[in-house]
Amino acid sequence: MASAIGIDLLEIGRLERALQRHPRLAERVFTDAERDYAAAHARPGRHLAARFAAKEAVVKALGLNGGFGLREIEVVAGEPPSVSLSGRAAKAAGKKQVKISLTHSRDLATAVAIVDTA
């Protein structure tokens, strides 16, 4: 089975500052469920940053280059977290299975996405 891999690393503070400057950014990038999950934690920006990194990692693993919104890639909370694709992102993925792994420290969030291509 062939696989494609995507990875992304994000400074949590950078996303937190962007969300403060542009309050509607969260609504454009994250689904209601993602925002609700993050809001239930002491430092929501940390959890949103990990989800943003996951979305970017999925984009890279699928080889997407535009024509879709990041809300079409939803990180579903759980152990382990999973990805739900909709719209054009789902169409681009077809029957490919996407798996993700997220982590964060005090300052950095990172995610890896693996797409089974065969």
Secondary structure, DSSP 4 states (H G I P E B T S, - for coil): --EEEEEEEEEHHHHHHHHHH-TTHHHHHS-HHHHHHHHTSS-HHHHHHHHHHHHHHHHHHHT--SSS-GGGEEEEPSSS-EEEE-HHHHHHHTT-EEEEEEEE-SSEEEEEEEEE--
